Amino acid sequence: MSLYSPTVNQSSSGMKVVLLPELVADSQRNMNIDEAMLDVLAECNFAGIARLYKWEAPALSLGRNQHTLPDNWQHLVTDYRLQVVSRPTGGRAVLHLNELTIALAFRTDALGCGGGSRVRCLHKALLPITTMLMEASGTTVATGAAVGNRDNRFDCFQAITEADVVDTRLNTKAAGAALVIRGGLVLQQVSVRSIQVTTNHSGQLPQFVIDEFYPGCDEIAVVPMNVCLTNFRRILSHFYEVVTDNIVEGAIYRLVGSREVRDCGTPA
């Protein structure tokens, strides 16, 4: 059975993007939702599905090709009982505390990236959404250029690539992006450290840990999530018709729920 109801008129949905409600969730549920966005998008004709979210507790996300932790990160995870989760996207590890996270699932042809060097094209097509959101929150930004040997870096924020965004005032990496491409679909996940949306999590880690693994967050003002969401909708509207769709949203959460039941070993 299709996850997406055929009763919805999809014929005019090709340049529409479904905006999901903002959410606070644990690390695994956040990853499950992002991956389900791709699965549901494959069954409807929308150009994309987008969402903003934050993390209910400190977490370490690993790129899909990362399988081991360096000793200092293993100590961090063990000593402070951090959630560890694998992302569906590539890239390097990200420590998530108070920052805003963006997930964008899109059809590659809607982005003008049907072939050739698709990774570069897709980042170039999607990153303006992030940079415009950061600028609306008061960050002066520029897209990055390759700096340093990324192969030897475990932490995403220890190196800068063309898929990243730099805070030009602080001269630091302000956002890191990673992709996964599946056929004609792409998922981009972006950790935006220059937009802090809560102050709840920093207190769960000592300041010396934050200074080492998450530097600079004390220099950034908190932006309310409702302000971020309003700006996000406005920015998406520059490129697409932004809609809400209860059927798409329901299909995503049903799929997430079925995966969580399987992961817990509960009989079907």
C-alpha positions as CSV (number, residue, x, y, z in Angstrom):
1,M,0.0,0.0,0.0
2,S,1.3,3.5,-0.8
3,L,2.2,5.6,2.1
4,Y,0.8,8.7,0.4
5,S,-2.9,8.8,-0.2
6,P,-3.9,8.8,-3.9
7,T,-7.0,10.9,-3.0
8,V,-4.8,14.1,-3.0
9,N,-4.6,15.9,-6.3
10,Q,-0.8,15.7,-7.1
11,S,-1.0,17.0,-10.6
12,S,-0.3,20.6,-9.5
13,S,2.2,19.9,-6.7
14,G,5.4,19.8,-8.7
15,M,6.7,23.2,-7.4
16,K,5.3,23.0,-3.9
17,V,7.3,22.3,-0.8
18,V,5.6,20.7,2.3
19,L,6.7,22.4,5.5
20,L,6.5,20.2,8.6
21,P,5.8,21.6,12.1
22,E,8.9,22.3,14.2
23,L,9.7,19.5,16.6
24,V,11.9,18.6,19.6
25,A,12.8,15.0,19.7
26,D,15.5,12.5,20.7
27,S,18.4,11.8,18.3
28,Q,17.1,8.6,16.8
29,R,13.6,9.9,16.2
30,N,15.0,13.0,14.5
31,M,17.1,10.8,12.1
32,N,14.1,8.5,11.5
33,I,11.9,11.5,10.5
34,D,14.5,12.9,8.2
35,E,14.9,9.6,6.4
36,A,11.1,9.1,6.2
37,M,10.9,12.4,4.5
38,L,12.8,10.9,1.6
39,D,10.6,7.8,1.5
40,V,7.4,9.7,1.5
41,L,8.7,12.2,-1.1
42,A,9.4,9.3,-3.4
43,E,5.6,8.6,-3.4
44,C,4.3,12.0,-4.2
45,N,4.9,14.8,-6.7
46,F,5.9,17.6,-4.4
47,A,9.3,19.3,-5.1
48,G,10.4,18.8,-1.5
49,I,9.7,18.4,2.2
50,A,11.4,20.7,4.7
51,R,11.6,21.0,8.5
52,L,13.4,22.7,11.3
53,Y,14.1,20.9,14.6
54,K,16.1,20.9,17.8
55,W,17.4,18.2,20.1
56,E,15.8,17.2,23.4
57,A,19.2,16.2,24.9
58,P,22.8,16.6,24.0
59,A,23.7,14.1,21.2
60,L,26.5,13.1,18.9
61,S,25.6,12.3,15.3
62,L,27.9,10.4,13.1
63,G,28.2,10.5,9.3
64,R,26.9,7.2,7.7
65,N,30.5,6.1,7.0
66,Q,31.8,6.8,10.5
67,H,31.9,3.7,12.7
68,T,34.4,4.4,15.5
69,L,35.0,7.2,18.0
70,P,38.5,8.7,18.8
71,D,39.4,8.2,22.5
72,N,38.6,11.8,23.5
73,W,35.1,11.6,22.0
74,Q,34.5,8.1,23.5
75,H,35.3,9.6,26.9
76,L,32.9,12.5,26.2
77,V,30.1,10.0,25.3
78,T,30.8,7.7,28.3
79,D,31.3,10.4,30.9
80,Y,28.2,12.4,30.0
81,R,26.0,9.7,28.7
82,L,25.5,11.4,25.3
83,Q,23.1,9.9,22.8
84,V,25.0,8.6,19.7
85,V,23.2,8.3,16.4
86,S,24.1,7.6,12.8
87,R,22.9,10.0,10.3
88,P,21.5,8.9,6.9
89,T,23.8,11.5,5.3
90,G,27.6,11.5,5.0
91,G,30.0,14.0,6.4
92,R,31.7,14.0,9.9
93,A,30.5,13.9,13.5
94,V,28.5,16.7,15.0
95,L,27.9,17.4,18.6
96,H,24.4,18.8,19.0
97,L,23.5,21.0,21.9
98,N,21.4,24.1,21.5
99,E,21.6,24.7,17.7
100,L,19.0,24.7,15.0
101,T,19.0,21.8,12.6
102,I,17.5,21.9,9.0
103,A,16.4,19.0,7.0
104,L,15.6,19.4,3.3
105,A,14.4,16.5,1.2
106,F,14.1,17.5,-2.5
107,R,13.8,16.1,-6.0
108,T,17.1,16.6,-7.8
109,D,15.4,17.7,-11.0
110,A,13.4,20.4,-9.0
111,L,16.9,21.8,-8.1
112,G,18.2,21.7,-11.6
113,C,20.7,18.9,-10.7
114,G,19.7,16.0,-12.8
115,G,23.2,14.8,-13.7
116,G,26.9,15.5,-13.8
117,S,28.6,16.6,-10.6
118,R,25.5,16.3,-8.6
119,V,26.9,16.7,-5.1
120,R,28.4,20.1,-5.8
121,C,25.3,21.2,-7.7
122,L,22.9,20.0,-4.9
123,H,24.8,21.8,-2.1
124,K,25.0,24.9,-4.3
125,A,21.2,24.8,-4.9
126,L,20.2,24.1,-1.3
127,L,22.7,26.1,0.8
128,P,21.0,29.5,-0.1
129,I,18.1,28.5,2.1
130,T,20.4,28.1,5.0
131,T,22.5,31.2,4.4
132,M,19.3,33.3,4.0
133,L,17.9,31.9,7.3
134,M,21.2,32.7,9.0
135,E,21.3,36.3,7.6
136,A,17.7,36.8,8.8
137,S,18.9,35.9,12.3
138,G,21.7,38.4,12.2
139,T,24.7,36.3,11.1
140,T,26.9,37.7,8.3
141,V,27.8,34.7,6.2
142,A,29.8,33.4,3.3
143,T,29.9,29.9,1.8
144,G,33.1,28.0,2.6
145,A,36.1,26.9,0.6
146,A,38.1,23.8,1.3
147,V,40.5,24.4,4.2
148,G,42.6,21.6,5.8
149,N,42.7,17.9,5.3
150,R,39.2,16.8,6.0
151,D,40.1,13.1,5.8
152,N,41.9,13.4,9.1
153,R,39.1,15.3,10.9
154,F,36.5,13.4,13.0
155,D,34.5,16.6,13.9
156,C,32.6,18.3,11.2
157,F,33.3,21.7,12.7
158,Q,37.1,21.2,12.6
159,A,37.3,21.8,8.8
160,I,35.6,24.0,6.2
161,T,34.4,22.8,2.8
162,E,32.3,24.2,0.0
163,A,29.3,22.6,1.7
164,D,29.7,24.8,4.8
165,V,28.9,28.3,5.8
166,V,31.3,30.7,7.6
167,D,30.4,33.5,10.0
168,T,32.5,36.3,8.6
169,R,32.4,38.4,11.7
170,L,33.8,35.6,14.0
171,N,35.7,34.0,11.1
172,T,34.4,30.6,12.2
173,K,32.4,27.8,10.7
174,A,28.8,28.5,11.5
175,A,26.9,25.7,9.7
176,G,27.9,22.3,8.3
177,A,25.9,20.4,5.7
178,A,25.8,16.8,4.6
179,L,23.9,15.0,1.8
180,V,22.6,11.6,0.9
181,I,21.4,11.0,-2.7
182,R,18.9,8.2,-3.5
183,G,18.0,8.0,-7.2
184,G,16.4,11.3,-8.1
185,L,16.0,12.4,-4.4
186,V,18.4,14.2,-2.1
187,L,18.4,14.8,1.7
188,Q,20.5,17.6,3.1
189,Q,20.9,17.9,6.9
190,V,22.4,21.2,8.2
191,S,23.6,21.9,11.7
192,V,23.4,25.7,12.2
193,R,25.5,26.6,15.2
194,S,25.1,30.4,14.6
195,I,21.4,30.0,15.5
196,Q,20.9,28.8,19.1
197,V,17.3,28.0,19.7
198,T,17.4,27.0,23.4
199,T,19.6,27.4,26.5
200,N,18.5,24.2,28.2
201,H,21.3,21.8,27.1
202,S,24.5,23.7,27.8
203,G,24.0,23.2,31.6
204,Q,24.2,19.5,31.2
205,L,27.9,19.7,30.2
206,P,30.7,21.4,32.1
207,Q,31.9,24.7,30.5
208,F,35.4,23.2,29.8
209,V,33.8,20.5,27.7
210,I,31.7,23.0,25.8
211,D,34.8,25.1,25.2
212,E,36.6,22.1,23.7
213,F,33.9,20.4,21.7
214,Y,31.4,23.2,21.0
215,P,33.4,26.5,21.0
216,G,31.9,29.9,20.5
217,C,28.2,29.2,21.5
218,D,28.4,31.7,24.4
219,E,28.9,34.5,21.8
220,I,25.6,33.7,20.0
221,A,22.2,35.1,21.0
222,V,19.3,32.7,21.3
223,V,16.7,33.1,18.5
224,P,13.2,31.9,19.4
225,M,12.1,28.9,17.4
226,N,8.9,30.6,16.2
227,V,11.0,33.4,14.7
228,C,13.2,30.8,12.9
229,L,10.1,29.0,11.6
230,T,8.5,32.3,10.3
231,N,11.8,33.2,8.6
232,F,12.1,29.7,7.2
233,R,8.7,29.8,5.6
234,R,9.3,33.2,4.1
235,I,12.6,32.1,2.6
236,L,11.3,28.9,1.1
237,S,8.5,31.0,-0.4
238,H,11.1,32.9,-2.5
239,F,11.7,29.6,-4.4
240,Y,8.5,27.5,-4.0
241,E,4.9,27.5,-3.0
242,V,5.0,26.5,0.7
243,V,2.2,24.3,1.9
244,T,1.2,22.2,4.9
245,D,-0.1,18.7,4.1
246,N,-1.6,16.6,6.8
247,I,-1.5,13.4,4.7
248,V,2.3,13.8,4.0
249,E,2.9,14.6,7.7
250,G,0.8,11.6,8.8
251,A,2.6,9.3,6.3
252,I,6.0,10.4,7.7
253,Y,5.1,9.8,11.3
254,R,3.4,6.4,10.5
255,L,6.6,5.3,8.8
256,V,8.7,6.5,11.7
257,G,6.4,4.7,14.2
258,S,6.6,1.4,12.3
259,R,10.4,1.7,12.2
260,E,10.6,2.4,16.0
261,V,8.4,-0.6,16.7
262,R,10.7,-2.8,14.6
263,D,13.8,-1.4,16.3
264,C,12.3,-2.2,19.7
265,G,11.7,-5.8,18.6
266,T,8.0,-5.6,19.2
267,P,6.0,-8.3,17.2
268,A,4.1,-7.0,14.3
